[in-house]
Amino acid sequence: MDYLKHITEKLKSKKNVFLTGGAGVGKTTTTINIIKFYEEEAKKVAKLASTGMAATLIGGQTLHSFLDLGIAGSLQELEVSGKFEISKNVKKLISSMDLIVIDEISMVSDALLDMIELRLKQADFRGVILVVGDFLQLPPVVRGYSEVRFAFEGAAWERFEFETVELTHIYRTDDSNFIELLSHVRDGFVDEEIHNTLNTFIKPLPQDLSEFTFLFGKNISASLHNKNQLEFVDNELHVKEASVIKHVKSVKDTDIERFMDDARIERALELKIGVPVLFTRNSWNYFNGERGVVVNVDATYVYVQKKDATIVKLETLGQSKEAWREKSVEGKKEILQESLFSVYQYPIKLAYAITIHKSQGMSIEDLIIQTNEIFAPSQFYVAISRSSNPKRLNLIAPKKQWRDIIFVNKKALEFTQKL
């Protein structure tokens, strides 16, 4: 099926769409192609997500900043903070959009969806909405011990009348047995056969750990492993500092720091000749999560040799933070996207370790998963589904039973199975 055509036809006929599917089925690629399709027709698209990191993956901004929600987590908090009423500028901005894309909808709570619905009503929004995500991956972030409540649990979800489009073909791997395993893990299903299959991935670790990428649940573990492995390489250290260009003088340094963290951009990229790296972007000659080895570094370029022996000559890539602003164009006021600032850095990071959270969207061939840092629902599924080659997948033996690691939110499972 031509999903791009199928979805754009639904959106053109004024139907809101929920685009879903498991990991590695091309949700982000499809979303970016839909955005491109709209923008090529000179339509305005708001590219939004509940977190900064998810927003950077589609080149957008957070729901809270676009909709002017401050730090409110609910309609009540919006009222208390004095932001319940919509400002003229925000009303004009929202009403000018043809399409609103909300990525990682699984991380949007029912209370946040209520606030989204309020703003769209206040702005008399006449466009369409595309929500994207998998409720069996990352759940909404909750404060303290509050109950997790998903977007689909509120009445607003019903009122949006989303038409579901599910992508099912996994592009990351063509191993049918592994695809079947991923399907069971996604559903949180573990029987004796799955238990035994997972145990086959517990192997003696190679002596040279630099061949593999460790996936950790915690930032500190990933940072420490990268630092320790880098010290083993007895070559000169090259530090490549990210460069920042502010296009709008009022931009705060804290906003730039946050953006760099969300976009997985290294402030100071530490490299040595001989170290393994992962590409952190997609391009015509490399993909996000592909592995290579640094073979040369000079003042302008970093040369990375891939497994097929081809050498990629890398220069810094710019990534910009954009926002919608009202501008005067030939005496007319128009709402246009403008760059607030741009950050330039090489699109690589050390391949020794990365966190599960920051591996989103990556396809990694040589993988070791530290199972003892799995603590959240669906986290193990997100980790194991990064693997593009099951033959090169290693699992650290867990201290718990597999069923205690492979768990999902029951409400999310019931909703997904109904689809």
Backbone torsions as a table, in degrees:
resi	resn	phi	psi	omega
1	MET	NA	141.3	174.7
2	ASP	-84.5	91.3	-174.6
3	TYR	-64.4	-34.8	179.7
4	LEU	-60.0	-49.0	179.9
5	LYS	-64.5	-44.5	-178.3
6	HIS	-57.9	-46.3	-177.3
7	ILE	-73.4	-43.7	-178.8
8	THR	-64.4	-32.1	177.0
9	GLU	-66.5	-39.9	176.6
10	LYS	-62.9	-46.0	-178.8
11	LEU	-64.3	-40.5	179.3
12	LYS	-63.0	-29.9	179.2
13	SER	-89.0	20.2	173.5
14	LYS	66.7	30.9	175.9
15	LYS	-104.0	131.8	174.2
16	ASN	-74.5	144.2	-174.0
17	VAL	-125.0	138.7	171.1
18	PHE	-108.9	109.3	179.8
19	LEU	-96.7	120.2	-175.1
20	THR	-137.1	-176.8	-177.6
21	GLY	141.5	160.6	-178.9
22	GLY	-69.8	-173.1	-178.9
23	ALA	-70.6	143.0	173.9
24	GLY	79.9	12.7	-178.7
25	VAL	-95.8	-1.5	175.4
26	GLY	93.9	27.6	179.8
27	LYS	-62.3	-45.7	-178.2
28	THR	-66.5	-44.1	179.5
29	THR	-60.0	-45.3	179.3
30	THR	-62.3	-43.2	179.9
31	THR	-61.0	-46.3	-179.5
32	ILE	-62.9	-37.1	178.5
33	ASN	-68.3	-35.4	177.0
34	ILE	-66.7	-44.1	178.1
35	ILE	-59.0	-46.4	-179.6
36	LYS	-60.3	-43.7	179.5
37	PHE	-57.5	-47.0	-179.8
38	TYR	-65.9	-45.0	-176.4
39	GLU	-67.4	-32.7	177.4
40	GLU	-68.0	-21.5	175.6
41	GLU	-93.7	16.0	178.5
42	ALA	60.9	32.4	175.6
43	LYS	-94.3	151.2	179.2
44	LYS	-91.1	129.0	-177.9
45	VAL	-123.8	125.8	172.5
46	ALA	-92.8	118.1	-177.8
47	LYS	-102.6	107.0	-168.7
48	LEU	-127.9	157.9	173.3
49	ALA	-158.0	163.4	-176.4
50	SER	-77.4	-22.5	179.1
51	THR	-120.6	155.9	179.7
52	GLY	-61.0	-40.6	-177.1
53	MET	-65.2	-44.6	178.7
54	ALA	-63.4	-37.6	-179.9
55	ALA	-64.4	-39.6	-178.1
56	THR	-67.2	-27.8	-179.5
57	LEU	-65.3	-24.8	177.1
58	ILE	-113.7	13.9	176.5
59	GLY	68.2	35.9	-176.3
60	GLY	-122.0	-151.4	-179.2
61	GLN	-137.2	173.3	-177.0
62	THR	-78.7	155.2	177.1
63	LEU	-58.3	-42.5	-176.8
64	HIS	-62.7	-39.4	-178.4
65	SER	-75.3	-42.5	-178.2
66	PHE	-65.2	-42.3	-176.1
67	LEU	-90.1	0.9	179.7
68	ASP	55.6	59.0	-179.2
69	LEU	-101.0	0.0	-178.1
70	GLY	61.2	-130.8	178.0
71	ILE	-111.1	15.7	-176.9
72	ALA	-66.1	141.2	177.3
73	GLY	-109.0	-2.6	-178.9
74	SER	-158.3	170.5	177.6
75	LEU	-60.9	-38.1	179.2
76	GLN	-62.4	-45.5	179.7
77	GLU	-66.3	-32.6	178.2
78	LEU	-64.1	-39.7	179.8
79	GLU	-68.6	-46.5	-179.1
80	VAL	-60.2	-37.5	-177.1
81	SER	-80.2	-1.8	178.9
82	GLY	76.2	21.0	-178.7
83	LYS	-113.5	15.3	-176.0
84	PHE	-65.0	-44.0	179.6
85	GLU	-77.3	143.3	-178.6
86	ILE	-83.3	141.1	177.3
87	SER	-80.4	159.8	-179.5
88	LYS	-58.9	-42.4	-177.4
89	ASN	-64.4	-43.9	-178.5
90	VAL	-68.2	-38.5	177.6
91	LYS	-59.9	-45.3	-179.7
92	LYS	-64.5	-40.8	-179.0
93	LEU	-63.3	-53.2	-176.8
94	ILE	-62.1	-45.1	-176.2
95	SER	-66.9	-19.0	-180.0
96	SER	-82.1	-10.3	-176.1
97	MET	-80.6	141.1	175.4
98	ASP	-91.7	-34.7	-178.5
99	LEU	-139.0	133.7	172.3
100	ILE	-113.7	120.3	177.9
101	VAL	-103.3	127.9	175.4
102	ILE	-118.9	108.0	-179.1
103	ASP	-88.9	160.4	-178.1
104	GLU	50.4	53.3	-179.5
105	ILE	-61.0	-22.8	178.8
106	SER	-61.8	-23.7	-178.5
107	MET	-91.9	1.8	178.9
108	VAL	-95.0	124.6	179.4
109	SER	-80.6	166.5	176.5
110	ASP	-63.0	-34.4	179.6
111	ALA	-67.0	-38.6	178.0
112	LEU	-68.6	-38.4	177.9
113	LEU	-63.8	-34.8	175.3
114	ASP	-60.2	-41.9	-179.8
115	MET	-68.6	-36.9	177.1
116	ILE	-62.2	-46.9	-179.9
117	GLU	-60.4	-42.3	179.0
118	LEU	-57.9	-50.3	-178.3
119	ARG	-61.4	-40.5	-179.2
120	LEU	-66.0	-38.2	177.2
121	LYS	-67.2	-44.8	-179.5
122	GLN	-60.1	-33.4	-177.0
123	ALA	-89.7	-2.7	-176.5
124	ASP	53.9	48.8	-177.9
125	PHE	-64.5	126.2	-176.7
126	ARG	-110.0	0.6	-178.0
127	GLY	-84.9	-160.2	-180.0
128	VAL	-122.5	163.9	-176.0
129	ILE	-122.8	135.2	172.6
130	LEU	-117.7	114.5	174.5
131	VAL	-105.8	140.2	-171.3
132	VAL	-131.1	137.4	174.3
133	GLY	153.0	178.7	-177.5
134	ASP	-129.5	113.4	-178.0
135	PHE	-66.7	-9.2	176.0
136	LEU	-98.5	24.2	171.2
137	GLN	-118.8	-113.9	-172.6
138	LEU	-84.8	124.9	180.0
139	PRO	-83.6	169.3	175.8
140	PRO	-60.8	147.1	175.9
141	VAL	-79.4	129.6	179.8
142	VAL	-115.4	155.0	178.3
143	ARG	-85.5	132.0	176.8
144	GLY	56.4	-129.0	-177.3
145	TYR	-105.5	25.6	179.2
146	SER	-62.9	152.4	178.5
147	GLU	-73.1	138.7	175.9
148	VAL	-72.5	125.2	176.2
149	ARG	-126.5	121.9	-175.2
150	PHE	-85.2	163.8	179.6
151	ALA	-56.2	-37.5	-175.7
152	PHE	-72.4	-9.2	-177.7
153	GLU	-82.2	-14.3	-178.3
154	GLY	-94.2	161.4	179.4
155	ALA	-66.1	-25.8	-179.1
156	ALA	-60.7	-36.7	179.8
157	TRP	-56.9	-45.6	179.3
158	GLU	-63.2	-41.1	-176.4
159	ARG	-67.4	-28.3	177.6
160	PHE	-71.8	-19.0	176.9
161	GLU	50.6	53.5	-179.6
162	PHE	-65.9	136.4	170.3
163	GLU	-95.0	126.1	-174.4
164	THR	-85.1	132.1	170.8
165	VAL	-123.4	118.5	-177.8
166	GLU	-108.3	125.3	173.7
167	LEU	-88.3	135.5	-174.8
168	THR	-123.4	-20.8	-175.8
169	HIS	-80.3	120.2	179.1
170	ILE	-84.6	122.6	-179.2
171	TYR	-92.0	-18.9	-171.5
172	ARG	-69.6	-32.6	179.4
173	THR	-147.2	152.8	176.7
174	ASP	-113.2	14.2	177.8
175	ASP	-78.0	106.7	-172.8
176	SER	-63.1	-37.2	178.6
177	ASN	-65.2	-40.1	-179.9
178	PHE	-69.6	-37.7	177.6
179	ILE	-61.4	-40.6	178.5
180	GLU	-65.5	-41.5	177.3
181	LEU	-60.1	-45.5	179.6
182	LEU	-59.2	-38.2	-179.8
183	SER	-62.9	-42.8	178.9
184	HIS	-67.9	-42.2	-179.9
185	VAL	-63.9	-39.8	178.3
186	ARG	-58.9	-37.5	179.7
187	ASP	-83.8	-2.5	-179.2
188	GLY	72.3	24.6	-176.5
189	PHE	-97.6	123.0	178.2
190	VAL	-131.8	116.9	170.4
191	ASP	-117.6	-172.0	-176.0
192	GLU	-62.0	-39.2	-178.7
193	GLU	-64.3	-44.2	179.8
194	ILE	-67.8	-40.2	175.8
195	HIS	-54.9	-48.2	-178.2
196	ASN	-68.4	-38.1	179.1
197	THR	-62.9	-44.6	179.5
198	LEU	-62.9	-36.3	179.6
199	ASN	-63.8	-25.7	179.4
200	THR	-67.6	-19.4	178.8
201	PHE	-86.6	-3.8	175.5
202	ILE	-87.1	104.4	-174.9
203	LYS	-126.3	161.7	173.4
204	PRO	-60.5	134.0	-178.4
205	LEU	-70.5	143.5	178.1
206	PRO	-65.9	152.1	178.6
207	GLN	-64.9	-38.0	179.0
208	ASP	-93.4	95.1	-177.4
209	LEU	-70.7	-14.1	-177.7
210	SER	-67.2	-15.1	179.4
211	GLU	-73.0	-19.1	-172.9
212	PHE	-120.1	157.9	172.5
213	THR	-103.5	124.2	175.3
214	PHE	-82.9	134.4	171.9
215	LEU	-105.1	119.5	179.4
216	PHE	-112.7	157.7	175.4
217	GLY	-84.8	-21.2	-174.7
218	LYS	-117.6	140.8	179.0
219	ASN	-56.8	-44.2	-174.1
220	ILE	-63.0	-36.7	179.8
221	SER	-66.4	-43.7	-179.8
222	ALA	-64.5	-44.3	-179.2
223	SER	-62.3	-44.1	-178.3
224	LEU	-64.7	-42.4	-179.8
225	HIS	-65.0	-42.9	177.8
226	ASN	-60.4	-44.9	-177.8
227	LYS	-63.6	-46.1	-178.0
228	ASN	-64.8	-42.3	-178.5
229	GLN	-69.3	-36.6	179.4
230	LEU	-63.5	-36.5	-179.1
231	GLU	-65.9	-26.0	179.2
232	PHE	-68.0	-23.9	-176.1
233	VAL	-83.2	117.8	-172.5
234	ASP	-91.7	58.4	176.9
235	ASN	-130.7	168.6	-178.4
236	GLU	-62.8	139.3	178.6
237	LEU	-85.9	128.1	174.8
238	HIS	-111.4	126.0	178.7
239	VAL	-111.6	119.8	179.9
240	LYS	-106.1	107.9	-179.2
241	GLU	-80.2	138.3	175.1
242	ALA	-69.7	142.8	176.0
243	SER	-110.2	143.0	-175.1
244	VAL	-121.6	133.6	172.8
245	ILE	-118.0	120.7	177.2
246	LYS	-88.5	122.6	176.8
247	HIS	-91.6	-21.6	177.3
248	VAL	-124.3	121.0	-171.8
249	LYS	-61.7	-28.1	-175.0
250	SER	-76.9	-3.0	-179.1
251	VAL	-62.0	133.8	179.9
252	LYS	-88.8	147.7	178.0
253	ASP	-61.3	-33.6	179.9
254	THR	-64.8	-33.5	177.4
255	ASP	-66.3	-38.1	179.8
256	ILE	-68.0	-43.2	179.1
257	GLU	-59.1	-45.1	-178.2
258	ARG	-64.2	-42.3	-179.8
259	PHE	-62.2	-43.1	-179.3
260	MET	-63.0	-39.4	178.4
261	ASP	-66.0	-45.5	179.9
262	ASP	-63.3	-38.6	-175.3
263	ALA	-88.7	6.7	179.9
264	ARG	57.4	41.6	178.1
265	ILE	-101.4	124.9	-179.4
266	GLU	-74.3	128.3	176.2
267	ARG	-65.5	-47.2	176.6
268	ALA	-130.8	104.1	-177.5
269	LEU	-84.0	114.0	-178.8
270	GLU	-95.2	122.1	-176.4
271	LEU	-133.0	152.9	169.1
272	LYS	-137.8	151.4	175.2
273	ILE	-64.4	130.5	-178.8
274	GLY	103.4	-10.6	-178.4
275	VAL	-83.7	145.4	176.0
276	PRO	-80.6	145.5	178.6
277	VAL	-135.6	158.7	171.9
278	LEU	-110.7	138.2	171.2
279	PHE	-73.9	139.8	-177.1
280	THR	-110.0	10.1	178.5
281	ARG	-138.7	169.5	172.1
282	ASN	-102.2	139.8	176.2
283	SER	-147.5	178.9	-179.0
284	TRP	-66.7	-25.5	-176.4
285	ASN	-119.7	12.6	171.7
286	TYR	-161.9	162.4	179.4
287	PHE	-130.4	162.1	-178.0
288	ASN	-62.3	114.2	-178.7
289	GLY	103.0	-10.2	178.3
290	GLU	-68.1	147.0	-173.3
291	ARG	-104.2	149.0	175.2
292	GLY	-156.2	178.4	179.2
293	VAL	-125.8	135.1	178.2
294	VAL	-70.7	122.2	-178.5
295	VAL	-111.6	-14.9	176.4
296	ASN	-164.1	150.1	177.4
297	VAL	-139.2	127.9	171.9
298	ASP	-128.8	-168.5	-174.3
299	ALA	-63.8	-29.9	-174.2
300	THR	-110.4	-35.3	-171.3
301	TYR	-121.3	156.0	167.7
302	VAL	-120.3	127.8	-177.1
303	TYR	-102.8	122.2	-176.7
304	VAL	-120.1	125.1	177.9
305	GLN	-94.3	126.5	179.4
306	LYS	-87.4	175.6	-176.4
307	LYS	-62.8	-29.1	-180.0
308	ASP	-84.4	11.5	176.4
309	ALA	79.0	-4.3	176.2
310	THR	-72.6	145.8	-178.8
311	ILE	-109.0	125.9	178.7
312	VAL	-98.2	125.2	178.7
313	LYS	-93.4	105.3	-173.6
314	LEU	-97.4	134.6	167.4
315	GLU	-116.5	171.2	-178.1
316	THR	-65.2	143.7	177.1
317	LEU	-111.0	141.1	178.3
318	GLY	-92.6	138.3	172.6
319	GLN	-129.6	128.6	-173.1
320	SER	-110.7	147.3	171.1
321	LYS	-94.6	121.5	-176.6
322	GLU	-115.2	154.5	176.9
323	ALA	-146.3	154.4	177.6
324	TRP	-84.4	130.6	-179.7
325	ARG	-136.7	151.9	175.0
326	GLU	-84.8	127.1	-176.5
327	LYS	-129.6	154.3	173.5
328	SER	-93.8	120.0	178.2
329	VAL	-121.4	111.8	-178.6
330	GLU	51.2	46.2	176.1
331	GLY	82.3	-5.6	-179.9
332	LYS	-107.0	141.1	177.0
333	LYS	-85.0	125.9	179.3
334	GLU	-133.3	150.7	175.4
335	ILE	-95.0	117.4	-176.6
336	LEU	-130.5	156.2	174.7
337	GLN	-83.1	135.4	175.0
338	GLU	-133.2	151.8	178.0
339	SER	-81.4	128.0	176.7
340	LEU	-82.6	-42.2	176.7
341	PHE	-160.2	162.1	177.1
342	SER	-128.0	140.4	177.9
343	VAL	-116.7	130.3	-178.7
344	TYR	-112.7	125.1	178.3
345	GLN	-158.1	160.2	176.9
346	TYR	-70.4	136.4	-174.5
347	PRO	-82.2	55.4	179.3
348	ILE	-140.5	161.3	169.7
349	LYS	-145.7	160.7	179.3
350	LEU	-56.6	138.1	-173.4
351	ALA	-93.4	3.0	-177.5
352	TYR	-65.9	-39.9	-176.7
353	ALA	-157.3	152.8	175.4
354	ILE	-153.7	155.6	177.1
355	THR	-81.8	157.0	178.5
356	ILE	-58.5	-42.9	-177.9
357	HIS	-60.1	-43.5	-176.0
358	LYS	-83.9	-1.9	177.1
359	SER	-89.2	2.1	180.0
360	GLN	-51.5	130.1	177.9
361	GLY	85.8	-7.7	-177.5
362	MET	-88.0	149.3	169.6
363	SER	-116.1	112.0	-173.3
364	ILE	-116.8	127.9	-174.9
365	GLU	-81.8	-45.9	-174.1
366	ASP	-106.7	103.1	-165.6
367	LEU	-130.8	136.4	169.5
368	ILE	-124.0	124.1	-178.9
369	ILE	-105.7	123.8	175.7
370	GLN	-82.1	94.6	-173.3
371	THR	-68.5	-19.9	-176.7
372	ASN	-79.8	2.7	173.7
373	GLU	-112.3	18.7	175.6
374	ILE	-85.9	122.0	-175.9
375	PHE	-136.0	-8.4	-174.4
376	ALA	-119.0	155.7	176.4
377	PRO	-57.4	139.2	176.4
378	SER	67.5	1.5	-177.2
379	GLN	-65.7	-38.9	179.6
380	PHE	-66.3	-37.9	177.7
381	TYR	-61.7	-45.4	178.9
382	VAL	-58.3	-40.9	-178.3
383	ALA	-67.3	-53.9	-173.5
384	ILE	-69.2	-27.0	-179.6
385	SER	-76.9	-5.0	172.3
386	ARG	-71.4	-23.5	-172.4
387	SER	-67.2	126.2	176.3
388	SER	-101.8	-5.5	179.6
389	ASN	-145.5	95.1	-177.5
390	PRO	-56.5	-26.0	179.7
391	LYS	-67.5	-21.0	-179.7
392	ARG	-111.1	27.7	178.6
393	LEU	-105.5	129.5	176.4
394	ASN	-123.6	135.4	174.5
395	LEU	-113.0	130.5	173.1
396	ILE	-70.6	132.6	-178.2
397	ALA	-56.5	122.4	-177.6
398	PRO	-75.4	151.4	177.2
399	LYS	-81.4	-16.8	177.5
400	LYS	-104.0	175.5	172.3
401	GLN	-73.4	154.2	179.5
402	TRP	-58.6	-37.6	-178.0
403	ARG	-65.5	-21.5	178.5
404	ASP	-84.2	-12.4	179.1
405	ILE	-100.9	-37.0	-177.3
406	ILE	-94.9	82.9	179.0
407	PHE	-130.5	151.5	-179.3
408	VAL	-129.4	164.3	175.3
409	ASN	-74.2	125.6	-175.6
410	LYS	-60.3	-38.8	-179.5
411	LYS	-64.6	-40.4	179.0
412	ALA	-65.6	-39.3	-179.6
413	LEU	-65.8	-45.8	-179.5
414	GLU	-61.7	-43.4	179.8
415	PHE	-63.0	-44.9	-177.6
416	THR	-66.4	-39.3	179.9
417	GLN	-67.2	-31.9	176.8
418	LYS	-63.3	-34.7	-179.7
419	LEU	-61.5	NA	NA
